[in-house]
Amino acid sequence: MKVPFLDLKAQYDAIADEIDDAIRQVIERTAFSGGPFVSAFEEQFAAFCQCKYAIGVGSGTEALWLALAALDVGQGDEVITVPNSFIATAEAISFCGAKPVFVDVNGESQTMDPVLLEAAITERTKAIIPVHLFGQMADMEPIMEIARRHNLFVIEDACQAHGAEYKGRPAGSIGDLGCFSFYPGKNLGAYGEAGGVVTNSGELNDKIKMIRDHGQSTKYHHAMIGWNGRMDGIQGAVLSVKLKYLAGWNDARRKNAHLYTSLLSTIDAVTPPREMDYARHIYHVYAVKTRNRDPLMAALAEQGISCGIHYPVPIHLQNAYKYMGAGKGSFPAAEKCAEEIVSLPMFPELTDEQIHFVAEVIRRFCSV
Ligand SMILES: *Cc1c(COP(=O)(O)O)cnc(C)c1O
């Protein structure tokens, strides 16, 4: 039985008429860059995140970069984040001219360990970027408490967490700014590149909107140095259609995750992901841990099951960040995750039959 890692075509087929119609409307109104379809989506997405404002931008990476730029993070500043994320989190910090400073994660949640946070703060620290990895939010309460005490901004990297919750509060709504990716494979994915920033601050909203449009207050009058960070009209229209289905899709992912976990929890050699007490996990990625990862992945591939590793090399061990001099052993929990995790197929349309098959292949592999 073939089990793909994700299946964007199945999702399109279920809503094809609506999507086609939305795209046609953008073309008919030639609202290709920014415009009414992006504004409409911004309003809907702000409401979804229980935030006052949302700003549609070009990608999740750009969302992070614009958030930092709006906080005037630059040369000489430090920004604290975690080493087990997609590299974009650190790149955004570097591209502002600031220095990423890593703190290790809690091995169980795989998100920023608040216990280690305070020791990483220096007089140069300007902001903290917790990453809501795999669709589970970081432990925000202690992070916010430490940030407030030290007068630091908090930017949530919610690029994998559209609709995730922390004690009932949606991802993006707790920090000063929340950044989202609408890369096609994310829980809310565009039909191309797109991203978004949410905030409750009118001032930050205005500033990011200015930066994203070349620092213009009125056309061709540039109050500040900005950038082109606008979202495509077609992406805004597609995202508006898909946002209506997101809660249902997240529920389906949770149901799939619960079935996986119930089937896998009796297998000693495999540890399913843990949903923390404070969290509502939306399983962008369903990652299990095993000491025998590479042979297990080979056994799954042999049966037509596609898996992934998120992420095989922590950021501090990437060649791009070698210059920082943080060698192996610097962040043991993140490094252990990188060695042991494997992401199983996860998407809303995954069938119970497919999940049983994946679990059975794992069981057979682990019992020989
Ligand atoms: C996807 C992702 C990003 C970057 O988003 P893009 O839209 O691909 O630029 C940043 N951080 C995390 C945690 C991500 O998963």
The ligand as an ORCA input file, in Angstrom:
! r2SCAN-3c Opt
* xyz 0 1
  C       8.174     26.741      7.133
  C       8.877     27.382      8.270
  C       9.473     28.649      8.167
  C       9.631     29.389      6.872
  O       8.487     29.562      6.140
  P       8.580     29.755      4.533
  O       7.179     30.137      4.177
  O       8.997     28.456      3.950
  O       9.547     30.845      4.265
  C      10.000     29.212      9.315
  N       9.986     28.568     10.501
  C       9.456     27.343     10.629
  C       9.442     26.690     11.965
  C       8.900     26.696      9.514
  O       8.399     25.472      9.648
*
